[in-house]
Amino acid sequence: MNLEFYKKLPDRISSEDCNSYFKEVMLYFQNEKITKQEFLEIILELTDRQIMTYCLLKKDLRDELDRI
């Protein structure tokens, strides 16, 4: 997992893909496979894509992100 992968994602992705990417990144962070800095940079990239879905993230994901 690296930041470049997320930077190269298209501007528009499906909400399902977006949710999956968020889950994946949170799992990597919780398992200490990425640093806090990497986590935040990837979340910023994903947030840019999520906005273009015009849908909210799933409630459980939003809650988990808030907790983290």
JOMO-V527341 format. One record per residue. N is the residue number from 0. SS is DSSP state (~ for helix, > for strand, _ for the rest). PHI is phi in whole degrees, 0 to 359 (999 if undefined). Layout:
BEGIN
{{N/SS/PHI} {N/SS/PHI}}
END
This chain:
BEGIN
{{0/_/999} {1/_/215} {2/~/300} {3/~/301} {4/~/302} {5/~/288} {6/~/295} {7/_/272} {8/_/297} {9/_/298} {10/_/298} {11/_/244} {12/_/231} {13/_/291} {14/~/296} {15/~/296} {16/~/297} {17/~/300} {18/~/301} {19/~/297} {20/~/297} {21/~/299} {22/~/302} {23/~/300} {24/~/294} {25/~/296} {26/~/297} {27/~/300} {28/~/293} {29/~/296} {30/_/270} {31/_/59} {32/_/269} {33/_/225} {34/_/279} {35/~/299} {36/~/300} {37/~/298} {38/~/303} {39/~/295} {40/~/294} {41/~/291} {42/~/300} {43/~/299} {44/~/298} {45/~/293} {46/~/297} {47/~/300} {48/~/283} {49/~/297} {50/~/303} {51/_/286} {52/_/281} {53/_/60} {54/_/228} {55/_/285} {56/_/295} {57/_/301} {58/~/305} {59/~/297} {60/~/290} {61/~/300} {62/~/297} {63/~/294} {64/~/298} {65/~/299} {66/~/294} {67/_/293}}
END
